[in-house]
Amino acid sequence: MSIRPYLAWPGAPLAIGSAALFGASTPLAKALLGGGVSPWQLAGLLHLGSGLGLAGVYALRRLRPRPSLEAPVAGGDR
């Protein structure tokens, strides 16, 4: 099985992963609310987790930059 089709069309796997994580968050949120966490604290925890996840993705993308798909600007193009 090759990973090439997934790289050419990344939207579907990302959408399925997002849906799975969203579905898993509901029982977790219910358990946290039943355990004494206020709705405001839960919202803060969910936003914090989202921010940390995006910071991780950003850091990984900075560590491994992609080559440019555009041609460099030549002297006569300016």
N, CA, C and O atoms as CSV, one atom per row, in Angstrom:
chain,resi,resn,atom,element,x,y,z
A,1,MET,N,N,0.848,-1.176,0.000
A,1,MET,CA,C,0.000,0.000,0.000
A,1,MET,C,C,0.890,1.234,0.000
A,1,MET,O,O,1.775,1.375,0.844
A,2,SER,N,N,0.654,2.098,-0.926
A,2,SER,CA,C,1.460,3.304,-1.072
A,2,SER,C,C,0.783,4.478,-0.368
A,2,SER,O,O,-0.443,4.541,-0.281
A,3,ILE,N,N,1.591,5.393,0.125
A,3,ILE,CA,C,1.060,6.586,0.787
A,3,ILE,C,C,0.827,7.713,-0.216
A,3,ILE,O,O,0.252,8.742,0.140
A,4,ARG,N,N,1.259,7.538,-1.452
A,4,ARG,CA,C,1.134,8.577,-2.475
A,4,ARG,C,C,-0.300,9.074,-2.675
A,4,ARG,O,O,-0.496,10.287,-2.745
A,5,PRO,N,N,-1.300,8.215,-2.771
A,5,PRO,CA,C,-2.666,8.751,-2.965
A,5,PRO,C,C,-3.122,9.652,-1.821
A,5,PRO,O,O,-3.877,10.598,-2.045
A,6,TYR,N,N,-2.674,9.369,-0.603
A,6,TYR,CA,C,-3.075,10.187,0.529
A,6,TYR,C,C,-2.395,11.545,0.497
A,6,TYR,O,O,-2.978,12.541,0.924
A,7,LEU,N,N,-1.169,11.597,-0.005
A,7,LEU,CA,C,-0.471,12.875,-0.099
A,7,LEU,C,C,-1.031,13.738,-1.219
A,7,LEU,O,O,-1.022,14.965,-1.124
A,8,ALA,N,N,-1.518,13.105,-2.276
A,8,ALA,CA,C,-2.087,13.868,-3.378
A,8,ALA,C,C,-3.465,14.416,-3.026
A,8,ALA,O,O,-3.898,15.413,-3.604
A,9,TRP,N,N,-4.149,13.787,-2.099
A,9,TRP,CA,C,-5.507,14.184,-1.725
A,9,TRP,C,C,-5.635,14.137,-0.202
A,9,TRP,O,O,-6.281,13.234,0.329
A,10,PRO,N,N,-5.022,15.109,0.519
A,10,PRO,CA,C,-4.958,15.013,1.979
A,10,PRO,C,C,-6.252,15.383,2.694
A,10,PRO,O,O,-6.365,15.150,3.897
A,11,GLY,N,N,-7.222,15.947,2.001
A,11,GLY,CA,C,-8.425,16.427,2.670
A,11,GLY,C,C,-9.258,15.339,3.317
A,11,GLY,O,O,-9.733,15.511,4.440
A,12,ALA,N,N,-9.441,14.230,2.636
A,12,ALA,CA,C,-10.307,13.164,3.160
A,12,ALA,C,C,-9.737,12.530,4.434
A,12,ALA,O,O,-10.472,12.407,5.413
A,13,PRO,N,N,-8.457,12.122,4.468
A,13,PRO,CA,C,-7.945,11.560,5.722
A,13,PRO,C,C,-7.958,12.559,6.879
A,13,PRO,O,O,-8.208,12.181,8.024
A,14,LEU,N,N,-7.691,13.819,6.586
A,14,LEU,CA,C,-7.737,14.833,7.643
A,14,LEU,C,C,-9.158,15.028,8.163
A,14,LEU,O,O,-9.360,15.190,9.367
A,15,ALA,N,N,-10.135,15.013,7.274
A,15,ALA,CA,C,-11.531,15.168,7.692
A,15,ALA,C,C,-11.984,13.986,8.528
A,15,ALA,O,O,-12.693,14.166,9.518
A,16,ILE,N,N,-11.589,12.785,8.150
A,16,ILE,CA,C,-11.962,11.593,8.920
A,16,ILE,C,C,-11.303,11.628,10.295
A,16,ILE,O,O,-11.937,11.296,11.297
A,17,GLY,N,N,-10.037,12.027,10.346
A,17,GLY,CA,C,-9.356,12.146,11.633
A,17,GLY,C,C,-9.995,13.198,12.519
A,17,GLY,O,O,-10.145,12.991,13.723
A,18,SER,N,N,-10.371,14.323,11.936
A,18,SER,CA,C,-11.037,15.380,12.703
A,18,SER,C,C,-12.374,14.904,13.253
A,18,SER,O,O,-12.716,15.183,14.402
A,19,ALA,N,N,-13.124,14.189,12.434
A,19,ALA,CA,C,-14.420,13.676,12.883
A,19,ALA,C,C,-14.246,12.670,14.019
A,19,ALA,O,O,-15.033,12.660,14.966
A,20,ALA,N,N,-13.225,11.829,13.927
A,20,ALA,CA,C,-12.978,10.844,14.987
A,20,ALA,C,C,-12.591,11.534,16.290
A,20,ALA,O,O,-13.069,11.153,17.359
A,21,LEU,N,N,-11.733,12.541,16.210
A,21,LEU,CA,C,-11.350,13.255,17.422
A,21,LEU,C,C,-12.520,14.041,18.011
A,21,LEU,O,O,-12.668,14.114,19.231
A,22,PHE,N,N,-13.343,14.623,17.155
A,22,PHE,CA,C,-14.516,15.341,17.644
A,22,PHE,C,C,-15.480,14.373,18.338
A,22,PHE,O,O,-16.030,14.694,19.392
A,23,GLY,N,N,-15.683,13.203,17.757
A,23,GLY,CA,C,-16.557,12.206,18.373
A,23,GLY,C,C,-16.016,11.700,19.691
A,23,GLY,O,O,-16.784,11.421,20.612
A,24,ALA,N,N,-14.698,11.578,19.796
A,24,ALA,CA,C,-14.091,11.104,21.041
A,24,ALA,C,C,-14.127,12.177,22.128
A,24,ALA,O,O,-14.075,11.851,23.314
A,25,SER,N,N,-14.213,13.439,21.744
A,25,SER,CA,C,-14.192,14.507,22.746
A,25,SER,C,C,-15.490,14.594,23.540
A,25,SER,O,O,-15.482,15.061,24.679
A,26,THR,N,N,-16.597,14.156,22.964
A,26,THR,CA,C,-17.878,14.257,23.666
A,26,THR,C,C,-17.925,13.400,24.932
A,26,THR,O,O,-18.269,13.923,25.992
A,27,PRO,N,N,-17.593,12.097,24.870
A,27,PRO,CA,C,-17.593,11.324,26.126
A,27,PRO,C,C,-16.553,11.819,27.130
A,27,PRO,O,O,-16.779,11.786,28.339
A,28,LEU,N,N,-15.416,12.276,26.617
A,28,LEU,CA,C,-14.396,12.808,27.509
A,28,LEU,C,C,-14.900,14.071,28.210
A,28,LEU,O,O,-14.695,14.239,29.412
A,29,ALA,N,N,-15.546,14.943,27.473
A,29,ALA,CA,C,-16.085,16.171,28.061
A,29,ALA,C,C,-17.158,15.848,29.098
A,29,ALA,O,O,-17.223,16.487,30.149
A,30,LYS,N,N,-17.988,14.871,28.807
A,30,LYS,CA,C,-19.039,14.487,29.754
A,30,LYS,C,C,-18.422,13.933,31.040
A,30,LYS,O,O,-18.902,14.215,32.138
A,31,ALA,N,N,-17.356,13.144,30.894
A,31,ALA,CA,C,-16.695,12.596,32.077
A,31,ALA,C,C,-16.035,13.708,32.893
A,31,ALA,O,O,-16.072,13.682,34.123
A,32,LEU,N,N,-15.435,14.679,32.214
A,32,LEU,CA,C,-14.803,15.773,32.939
A,32,LEU,C,C,-15.821,16.661,33.635
A,32,LEU,O,O,-15.586,17.110,34.756
A,33,LEU,N,N,-16.947,16.918,32.986
A,33,LEU,CA,C,-17.979,17.744,33.615
A,33,LEU,C,C,-18.595,17.032,34.813
A,33,LEU,O,O,-18.960,17.673,35.798
A,34,GLY,N,N,-18.710,15.724,34.733
A,34,GLY,CA,C,-19.232,14.959,35.863
A,34,GLY,C,C,-18.239,14.873,37.005
A,34,GLY,O,O,-18.621,14.632,38.150
A,35,GLY,N,N,-16.968,15.069,36.699
A,35,GLY,CA,C,-15.915,14.968,37.708
A,35,GLY,C,C,-15.604,16.268,38.411
A,35,GLY,O,O,-14.636,16.332,39.168
A,36,GLY,N,N,-16.394,17.312,38.188
A,36,GLY,CA,C,-16.195,18.550,38.914
A,36,GLY,C,C,-15.510,19.655,38.131
A,36,GLY,O,O,-15.188,20.696,38.704
A,37,VAL,N,N,-15.280,19.465,36.857
A,37,VAL,CA,C,-14.683,20.516,36.040
A,37,VAL,C,C,-15.805,21.405,35.525
A,37,VAL,O,O,-16.803,20.917,34.995
A,38,SER,N,N,-15.635,22.710,35.684
A,38,SER,CA,C,-16.677,23.622,35.220
A,38,SER,C,C,-16.637,23.725,33.699
A,38,SER,O,O,-15.605,23.441,33.090
A,39,PRO,N,N,-17.751,24.130,33.074
A,39,PRO,CA,C,-17.755,24.285,31.615
A,39,PRO,C,C,-16.709,25.278,31.122
A,39,PRO,O,O,-16.164,25.099,30.033
A,40,TRP,N,N,-16.417,26.320,31.898
A,40,TRP,CA,C,-15.405,27.297,31.494
A,40,TRP,C,C,-14.011,26.681,31.501
A,40,TRP,O,O,-13.207,26.933,30.604
A,41,GLN,N,N,-13.730,25.871,32.522
A,41,GLN,CA,C,-12.432,25.194,32.577
A,41,GLN,C,C,-12.299,24.189,31.435
A,41,GLN,O,O,-11.229,24.057,30.841
A,42,LEU,N,N,-13.377,23.489,31.131
A,42,LEU,CA,C,-13.351,22.528,30.040
A,42,LEU,C,C,-13.102,23.227,28.712
A,42,LEU,O,O,-12.317,22.745,27.895
A,43,ALA,N,N,-13.757,24.347,28.493
A,43,ALA,CA,C,-13.533,25.103,27.257
A,43,ALA,C,C,-12.078,25.568,27.185
A,43,ALA,O,O,-11.464,25.525,26.119
A,44,GLY,N,N,-11.538,26.004,28.296
A,44,GLY,CA,C,-10.142,26.420,28.328
A,44,GLY,C,C,-9.193,25.269,28.036
A,44,GLY,O,O,-8.208,25.443,27.319
A,45,LEU,N,N,-9.484,24.094,28.586
A,45,LEU,CA,C,-8.645,22.922,28.328
A,45,LEU,C,C,-8.702,22.507,26.857
A,45,LEU,O,O,-7.678,22.158,26.269
A,46,LEU,N,N,-9.882,22.544,26.272
A,46,LEU,CA,C,-10.017,22.179,24.861
A,46,LEU,C,C,-9.279,23.167,23.965
A,46,LEU,O,O,-8.623,22.760,23.006
A,47,HIS,N,N,-9.377,24.447,24.265
A,47,HIS,CA,C,-8.660,25.445,23.478
A,47,HIS,C,C,-7.151,25.339,23.689
A,47,HIS,O,O,-6.383,25.518,22.744
A,48,LEU,N,N,-6.725,25.053,24.900
A,48,LEU,CA,C,-5.302,24.865,25.167
A,48,LEU,C,C,-4.753,23.670,24.392
A,48,LEU,O,O,-3.669,23.741,23.813
A,49,GLY,N,N,-5.501,22.583,24.386
A,49,GLY,CA,C,-5.076,21.401,23.633
A,49,GLY,C,C,-4.994,21.685,22.146
A,49,GLY,O,O,-4.071,21.229,21.471
A,50,SER,N,N,-5.947,22.430,21.641
A,50,SER,CA,C,-5.927,22.800,20.227
A,50,SER,C,C,-4.715,23.662,19.909
A,50,SER,O,O,-4.042,23.450,18.900
A,51,GLY,N,N,-4.443,24.622,20.760
A,51,GLY,CA,C,-3.288,25.495,20.545
A,51,GLY,C,C,-1.972,24.739,20.609
A,51,GLY,O,O,-1.070,24.990,19.810
A,52,LEU,N,N,-1.856,23.812,21.560
A,52,LEU,CA,C,-0.629,23.019,21.656
A,52,LEU,C,C,-0.452,22.113,20.440
A,52,LEU,O,O,0.661,21.937,19.945
A,53,GLY,N,N,-1.555,21.541,19.964
A,53,GLY,CA,C,-1.480,20.702,18.770
A,53,GLY,C,C,-1.050,21.491,17.549
A,53,GLY,O,O,-0.207,21.037,16.776
A,54,LEU,N,N,-1.630,22.678,17.371
A,54,LEU,CA,C,-1.251,23.510,16.229
A,54,LEU,C,C,0.188,24.011,16.354
A,54,LEU,O,O,0.886,24.137,15.348
A,55,ALA,N,N,0.635,24.296,17.574
A,55,ALA,CA,C,2.027,24.708,17.762
A,55,ALA,C,C,2.973,23.576,17.395
A,55,ALA,O,O,4.040,23.816,16.829
A,56,GLY,N,N,2.592,22.348,17.713
A,56,GLY,CA,C,3.409,21.194,17.325
A,56,GLY,C,C,3.489,21.024,15.827
A,56,GLY,O,O,4.559,20.754,15.282
A,57,VAL,N,N,2.356,21.182,15.157
A,57,VAL,CA,C,2.343,21.087,13.690
A,57,VAL,C,C,3.196,22.193,13.093
A,57,VAL,O,O,3.956,21.950,12.156
A,58,TYR,N,N,3.082,23.400,13.621
A,58,TYR,CA,C,3.861,24.531,13.126
A,58,TYR,C,C,5.355,24.273,13.312
A,58,TYR,O,O,6.153,24.546,12.415
A,59,ALA,N,N,5.731,23.746,14.483
A,59,ALA,CA,C,7.146,23.476,14.755
A,59,ALA,C,C,7.684,22.404,13.820
A,59,ALA,O,O,8.799,22.528,13.314
A,60,LEU,N,N,6.912,21.360,13.585
A,60,LEU,CA,C,7.352,20.306,12.672
A,60,LEU,C,C,7.500,20.821,11.244
A,60,LEU,O,O,8.426,20.429,10.534
A,61,ARG,N,N,6.600,21.690,10.827
A,61,ARG,CA,C,6.700,22.238,9.472
A,61,ARG,C,C,7.891,23.168,9.334
A,61,ARG,O,O,8.477,23.270,8.256
A,62,ARG,N,N,8.257,23.848,10.417
A,62,ARG,CA,C,9.432,24.731,10.363
A,62,ARG,C,C,10.721,23.915,10.355
A,62,ARG,O,O,11.703,24.319,9.732
A,63,LEU,N,N,10.730,22.772,11.039
A,63,LEU,CA,C,11.924,21.940,11.077
A,63,LEU,C,C,12.200,21.276,9.732
A,63,LEU,O,O,13.356,21.050,9.372
A,64,ARG,N,N,11.151,20.969,8.999
A,64,ARG,CA,C,11.302,20.283,7.725
A,64,ARG,C,C,10.612,21.089,6.629
A,64,ARG,O,O,9.514,20.733,6.200
A,65,PRO,N,N,11.243,22.172,6.173
A,65,PRO,CA,C,10.593,23.007,5.159
A,65,PRO,C,C,10.494,22.289,3.822
A,65,PRO,O,O,11.348,21.476,3.468
A,66,ARG,N,N,9.459,22.601,3.103
A,66,ARG,CA,C,9.254,22.024,1.774
A,66,ARG,C,C,9.989,22.865,0.736
A,66,ARG,O,O,10.137,24.076,0.900
A,67,PRO,N,N,10.440,22.228,-0.315
A,67,PRO,CA,C,11.056,23.025,-1.382
A,67,PRO,C,C,9.989,23.860,-2.090
A,67,PRO,O,O,8.826,23.466,-2.177
A,68,SER,N,N,10.403,25.001,-2.585
A,68,SER,CA,C,9.484,25.906,-3.260
A,68,SER,C,C,9.021,25.314,-4.585
A,68,SER,O,O,9.822,24.738,-5.321
A,69,LEU,N,N,7.754,25.450,-4.888
A,69,LEU,CA,C,7.211,24.973,-6.149
A,69,LEU,C,C,7.312,26.027,-7.237
A,69,LEU,O,O,7.043,25.737,-8.403
A,70,GLU,N,N,7.692,27.240,-6.877
A,70,GLU,CA,C,7.792,28.323,-7.829
A,70,GLU,C,C,9.246,28.538,-8.236
A,70,GLU,O,O,10.167,28.246,-7.473
A,71,ALA,N,N,9.432,29.039,-9.414
A,71,ALA,CA,C,10.776,29.345,-9.881
A,71,ALA,C,C,11.290,30.591,-9.174
A,71,ALA,O,O,10.507,31.488,-8.861
A,72,PRO,N,N,12.583,30.660,-8.919
A,72,PRO,CA,C,13.133,31.862,-8.273
A,72,PRO,C,C,13.041,33.069,-9.201
A,72,PRO,O,O,13.011,32.924,-10.423
A,73,VAL,N,N,12.999,34.236,-8.618
A,73,VAL,CA,C,12.926,35.476,-9.397
A,73,VAL,C,C,14.301,35.755,-9.997
A,73,VAL,O,O,15.301,35.798,-9.281
A,74,ALA,N,N,14.342,35.942,-11.283
A,74,ALA,CA,C,15.599,36.241,-11.973
A,74,ALA,C,C,15.821,37.750,-11.996
A,74,ALA,O,O,14.915,38.517,-11.671
A,75,GLY,N,N,17.023,38.175,-12.379
A,75,GLY,CA,C,17.360,39.589,-12.389
A,75,GLY,C,C,16.492,40.406,-13.336
A,75,GLY,O,O,16.146,41.543,-13.014
A,76,GLY,N,N,16.134,39.866,-14.484
A,76,GLY,CA,C,15.324,40.599,-15.441
A,76,GLY,C,C,13.838,40.611,-15.103
A,76,GLY,O,O,13.076,41.337,-15.741
A,77,ASP,N,N,13.404,39.824,-14.111
A,77,ASP,CA,C,11.982,39.734,-13.770
A,77,ASP,C,C,11.541,40.807,-12.779
A,77,ASP,O,O,10.347,40.936,-12.508
A,78,ARG,N,N,12.455,41.554,-12.249
A,78,ARG,CA,C,12.116,42.509,-11.170
A,78,ARG,C,C,11.502,43.743,-11.681
A,78,ARG,O,O,11.166,44.634,-10.902
